[in-house]
């Protein structure tokens, strides 16, 4: 096994279990070594071969499982066995990053399922391989544990009895190394497509995201593909604005290996007012889906119903259009619920919300951060919580039915709409006031029976915001008491949010 690891870009594998003694590494490859103080002094010279002691493996196990377990309240969840998440976790002490799979399983005669974490360790300078091959690696790991879990039903077996299973897994992973989705690089590169028919508002959407409102007047049709890059959250993000004229759409499909291949995310635009072209739009969408299938590519698609201006949304004709196109999108979504956003250049925050939700799709850590935000909110009896980046992007969200009661907003989707659209405005206002050096790290608003706390926080090198909804301002003391622990367990997930 160790010889196999030496020939791989991965430094090691570790499977940890949370048992009655706490987080414990159970299976470790390579096997832990004994190290004296002189070895520790020379550790930095050994980056080509990761040598870990039992203490090191225990440190990895504790760090991983603490992200999952939190205060332990997760064990009270009746659906605990359905919990399956991945995360990209940094381990700077070992110059490594891990792709970690979290799930629960029944081992022996335990009263409750055991929390487990399986980590693939890779040199941190090559962590982009994890992101660029995420879907393929996830598929292999999930498939592996569907079978391997059965090995542990009775009891934990000795490492020598199960080593061949992990050796087989590593060999399959090494096949991905031989034919990676993208070439190796130190930084993750993301490709986001903005496509759809002509005159559906793609360029205006991008300009709004970039806050270049002065350029919205007299926007001309995009002739061909315009590509630009931005640096965000540690990654190079390439935005492809694809013109929607018929001849161009045919070009994209004929040369799909250039335009559609390796796309990480697609924003697909449909003009909500132009019903006569819905059929044409769905046909182009299905052709895109077919091309993605040919590439064995599961690129998420976000549907943007553009030109949903506030003054027309209640018109019977527009409601009929929305119902029609929504059903058409459901019909072509292969049983999955399509993610639909209504945007308008007259409501810039509707655009920012859609873009924020798309960016969140690119993070393998989003669900884990929301898991921790949920635990924090339950501990402090918060009914709605949003974690917001300095640029107003919503990184994670949580809410409970009690939020509906204290705000008198009847529908959950309406409740989230209100706060998702409001949150970026709070962030922008804070940045405006901070220019005038007004020393205010938090603000409280009282609305009906609810209290909104907007709070500036620092997570490692990131300046971020928390928007919290509660029914009593006195809860603020408990929030401040519990907040440091939430930020501590969340900072590593944010460091690798995208790259």
N, C-alpha and C positions, 0 to 999 in steps of 0.2 A: 504493500500500500504506500509506503513512504517513497519508494522509487517512482511510483505512479504520480505522486504529488510533486516530486521534483521535476517531472517532465510536463507539468501543468502550470498554467498561470495562477492557479489557485494555491494559496499557502497552506490551507488546512480546512478541516471539517470538524464541527463539534455539535453534538446533540445533548441538550441539557433538559433536565426535568425538575420541576418544583415539587419536592416531596416533604415529608414531615420534618426533615432537617433543614428545609429551605432550598434555594437554587443549587443544583448539583450537576456538574458535567458528568455525563454517563459514558458517551462514546467520543473518543478524541483521536483525530488523525492529523499529523503524526502523534505518536504517543508522547505524553509529557516527559520532560527530561529533568534531571537534577542539575542545578546550577549553583556555583559558588559566587562569592562577591566579585572575583576577578572576571568571571563570565559576564556578570551584570555590567561591569565597567566597559566591556568590549561589545555590548549588545548592538550599538549602532552600526558596527562594522559587519553585522550578520544579516543584512536586509535581504540578501539573495536566498537565505534559508531561514524560514520562520521557526524559531525554537521556543516552545512554550513550556513553562512549568505547570504543575497542577494548580498552583496559585493563580497563574495567568488564565488558565482555562476556567477556573472558578470565577475570576473577575469578569470574564466574557459572559458567563452564565448568569451572574447576578445582574449585570447591566442589561442584558437582553430581557430576562424575565421580569425585572422591575418595570420595564416599559409596558408589559402586558398585564401584570397583576395589580399594580398601584397599591391601593389600601386593602385589597383582598375582596372588595365588594363584588367583583366580577363572578366569584364562585356562587353568588346568590342568584345569578341569572339562569333561568330554567333552560335557555337555549344555548348554554355554554358550549355544548359539543358541536354546534354549527359554526363556531367562531374559527375562521381561518384567515389570517392576514400575513402579508409580507411587509418587510421594512428594510431600508438600507441604513445601516448603523455604522458610524465611524468609531474606530479604535485607535486613536493617535498614539497611544503608548506602544503599540505594536506596529505602527506604520501601516495599518490595515483598515479595510472597510469590509463589512459583511452584508451579504444578502441573507436575511433571516426570515424563516418561515415559522409562524406561531400557530399552534393549535392545541386542542385539549383531547386527551384520550384516556380511556380506562385501563389502568395497569393493576393487575392482581385483584385483591379484594378491597381496594380503597373505597371509601364512602362517596367520594366525588371525583370527577375526572381530573387528571393531572395536567397542569400547564406545561407545555414543552416549547423549546426553541431550537431550531436547527439552523446553523450558520455555515455559509460558504465564505471563507476568508480570502481576500485578494489584496494585493499591494494597493495602497490608497492612490498611487499615481495611475493605476489602471482601472479605477472604479467605473470609468465610463463604459467599460465592457459590460458591467451589470445592467446599466440603464439601456444601452443600445441593444441588448439581447434579453431584456426582461421577460417578455412573453414566452420565449422559448425555454428559459431557465425555470420560470414558474411552472410551466406545463410539466417539465421533467420531474421537478420536486414534488408537485401534487400527485402525479402518477406514482412516484416512488412510495410516498407515505400511504397511499391507498392500500398498498400491499404490505408495507413494512409494519404498519400499526398492528397487523394481526400477529406479528412476531412477539409483541409485547403484552398481549392480552393476559397471559398467565403471570408473567413476571419479567423483570429485566434480565436478559441473558448476558453471559460474559461476552466481552468484545470480540474474542477470537471466533465465537460462534456466528456472529452477525457481520463480521468484517467483509465477507464476500458481497453482501448486499450493497454496502457503501462503495466498494471497489467498482461494482457494476454501474452505479450511479455516476461516479467520477468519470468512467470511461465514456459514458453518454454525453456528459458535460464537455469532455475534451473534444468530442466530435463538433460541438458548437464552436470551440476554439479554432478548429481547423477551417470552419466556414462561417465566421461571424457575420452578423447582419450588416455591420459597418466596420471599417478599419479601426484599429486601436488609436486612441488619442488621449491626451491628458485631460481634456475637457469634454463634457457632453455637448453634442450638437443636436438641436431639435429642429424638426421641419413641420411647420404648420401651414396648411393650405386654406385659402379663402376662395371658395368656388361656388358655382351656381350659374343660372342664366345671366345674360346681360341685363343691366339696369335693375339689379336687385339690391344695390347698396353696399357692395363689398368694400369699395375704396372709401366711401364715406364712413363706414364702420371703423376701418383702420385709422383714418384721420382723427376720428373721435377718440379712439383709444390713445392716440398720440397727442391728444388735446390741441390739435392744429385746427381749431374751429374756423379761423379766418380763411382756410383753404376750402371750406365746404361749398362756398358759392361758386357755381360754374364748374363743378367737377366733370371732367370729360371721361368717356368710356375708356377702360383699360384695354390697350391694344397689345395682346400677348400676355406674357407672364412678367410681372415686376417682383423682384426679390430684394428684400433688404433684411438686415440682421440687427438684433438688439441683444444686449447683454443683460440678463435678468436671473436672479437667484442662482448664480454660479454657472450658468450655461449660456452658450451662444444659440439664440433662437432665430431661425430663418423664417420670415413671413413671406409666403408666396401668394401674391394677389393675381389670380387667374382670370383674365378677361373672359366674358361669357358668351361672345358671339358664336354662332353655330360652327363656323369653320375652325375656330379656336378650340371649341369643345371636342371636335373630331380629332384635332391634333393631339390634345392631351390624352385621349383614349388610344390613339394609334402609337403614341410614344409614352405609354404609361410607365415604362421603366425609368423614364426621366422625371415625369411630373408626379406620379402617384406612389412610386416605389419608395419605401422607407419613410413615408409620411407618419409622423407621430400623432397628429390630430388634424381633423378636417372640420372647418366651419362651413356648413352648406346653407346658402342663402336662397330664400323664396320671398318674393314680393307678395305680401298678404292681400294687397288690393287687386292683383292681376290674376283673377281666377281662370281666365281663358288660357293661361300658360301653365297651369298646374300639371296637366298631363305631360307636357314637354319637359317640365322640370323633374318629374318623377322618373321619366324615361332616362334622363341623363344621370340621375342619382343611381338608378339600377345598373347602369353601365359602369359607373364608378365602383359600386359594390362588387360587381362581377370581376373587375380588374384586381381589386384588393384580394378577392378570394383566390384568384390565379396566383397571386404572390404569397398566398397563405399568410395574409397580413390582417390582423384584427385592429385596424385603426379606428379609434372612437370617432363618431360623427356627432357634432352639435348642430342642431337645426335652428337657424336664425330666421324668424318670420319678420322681415324688415318692413320698414315704413308703417309700423304699428303706432301711428301717432295718437297721442292721448285723446284728441278730439273726435276720433272716428271709431274707437274701439267698441262703443255701445251701439253703433249703427247695425240694424238687422242684416244688411248685406255683408258687412265685415264679419259679424258673428257666424253667418252661414259659411263664409269663406274659411274661417278658422276651423269650423267643425269638419268641413270637407277635406282640407289639406291635412288636418291631424289624423283623420281616419286613413287617408292615403299613406301617410308616413308609418302608421301602425302596421298597415298591410305589408309594407316592404321592409319591416325591421326584424324579420325572422324571430318573432315571438318576444323580442325585447321591447321595453317601453322606450320610445324615442325621447331624447332630451330636447325640449323645445323652448326657445327664448323669444320673447316679443321685444323688438328694439325699435328705437326711433332716434333720429339725430336731434330731435327736440327734447329728448330725455336722455342725456348723455350717460346717466348712471345706469340706465337699462343696458347700455352697451358695455359699460365697465363690468357690470354684474355677469353678463354672458361671457366676456373675455376671461374674467376671474375664474368662473366655473370651468372653463376649458383648460386653463393653465393648471388648475387643481387636478385635472385628469392625468396630467403627466407625472404626478408624484406618487411613488409607491408608498409613501409615508402618510398620505392624507388620512386614511382610515385609522391608523394608530394614533395620530395627533387628535382626531375627533374622539377616539376611545378615551384618551387622557383628559380631554376637555370635558367629556361626559362625566368621568369620575370626579373631577374638580367641581363641576357644577352641582353634582349630587351631594358632595360633602358640604358645600356652602349654601345649599338650597337655592340655587340660581335656576331660573326657569327658561332662560334663553341666553346663549353665549355665542359670540363671534370673535374669532381671532383674526386680526386684520394686519396686513403688511403696511409698511410705511407709505407705500404707493396706493393704498386703498383696496388692494386685492384681498378677498376673503380666503384665508388659508384653511379655516376649519369652522364648523358650526354645530350647535346643539340646541334642541329645544324640547320642552315637555308640554303636555296638554294644559298645564296650569297657566302657561303663558297666554293661552287663548282666553282663559277666564279673566285674568287681571287686566288684559288690554281691551277686552270686549270685541276682539277681532274674531269673527266666527269660523273662518277656514284656516287650517294650518298653512296652506300655500299662500294665502293672503298675508298671514302673519310674517312668514319668511320674506315675502316680497317687500314688505314695509321696511324691515330691518336690513335686508341685503341692499336695498336701494339707498337707505339712509347712512349706513356705515361708512362708505367712501366719502360722503360729505363731511362727516365728523373728522375723518383723517385729514381732509384738505383744509378744513377750518383750523384744526390744530396747527398745521404747518404754517398757515397764514399768520396766526397769532404768535407763533414762536419766533417769527422774524422780528417782532417787536419786543422780544425778550420778556414776554409775560410768563412768569414762573408758575405754571399750572400743569401738574401732571395728571389731574383727574377732574372730571366735571360730573355733576349730578343733575338729572332732569326728572321732574315729577310730572307724570301724565296719568290722569284719572287715578286708578288704584295701583299704579305701577311706578317703580323707580328705575331709572336707567343710569347706570354708572359707566362712564366712558373713561378708560384709564390707559395712560402711556406706560409701557413696560419695555424692558430691555432683555432680550434673549440672546446671550452671547454677544456677537457684534451687531445683531439686528435690533433696530428700533421698531417696536410693534405696538398695536393697540388691542385692548380688550373692550368689547361692548357687552355689558351684563344687564339682564333684566331681572328684577326681583320685586317683592311686594313690601319690603321693609328696609329702610336705610340702615337700620342697626346691624344688618348682616355684613356691612362693610368691614367691621373688625375681623370677623372670621375669614372673610375673603383675603384680607391682607395677611392673616396668619397662615393660610393654606397656599397662598400664591407662590411663595419661593419654591416649594416642592414641585408644584405644577411646572414652573418655568425650568427647573433643573432637569426633570425627566423629559421635557419637551425639546430642550435646546439641541440635543444630538439629532433628533428627527428633523429639525428645521435646518441644521447644517447640511443635510443631504436631502432636503425637500425635493429638489430637482436634480442637483448635481453637487 
